[in-house]
Amino acid sequence: VDGGVVAQEQVRPEPLDRVVTIPNALSVLRLLGVPLFLWLLLGPHADVLALIVLMVSGFTDWADGVLARKLNQASRLGALLDPFADRLYILATLIGLTLRHVIPWWLAAIIIGRDLILAPTIPLLRRHGYGPLPVHYLGKAATFNLLYAFPLLLLAARSGTLADIARPIAWAFTLWGTALYL
């Protein structure tokens, strides 16, 4: 209070309300890579370029979390964008690998089916005053395993020594990731 006048502080948005942040920009970049990845995988069968897009996605997935913490740029939007981008990459990769006959259809159905079963719970949770389920370390571990498995599965679908080495590692990550996802 100064001379009877209340000084108003400049209202700053809460850190969680920020939209334009470096981590959010990385998440948007990841989202833009999903159709590019799927086109590379299914269109020209440019597997090396598709793998590069997938690897860049994995790196930006890691980087957005690290930067959000280090730069104090965590946000509600980022908390939604990051798992959404993960799920879109998983869905796109499952579709692509199934259509390319790299993985059996039933494996894709199990992983996609889990999300389809959980999706109706979101409105139910909201009705009872809860937000979306928080990210859990088991979910992060499942996503980690699946996002490592997918490029290895694509590599394993080729022939040669590198494919022979990648194949058991790819399927191990696939099985661990699917089990954790469920």
Secondary structure, DSSP 8 states (H G I E B T S, - for coil): -BTTB---------GGG--S-HHHHHHHHHHHHHHHHHHHHHSS--HHHHHHHHHHHHHHHHHHHHHHHHTT---HHHHHHHHHHHHHHHHHHHHHHHHTTSS-HHHHHHHHHHHHHHTTHHHHHHHTT--S----HHHHHHHHHHHHHHHHHHHHTS-SHHHHHHHHHHHHHHHHHHHHH-
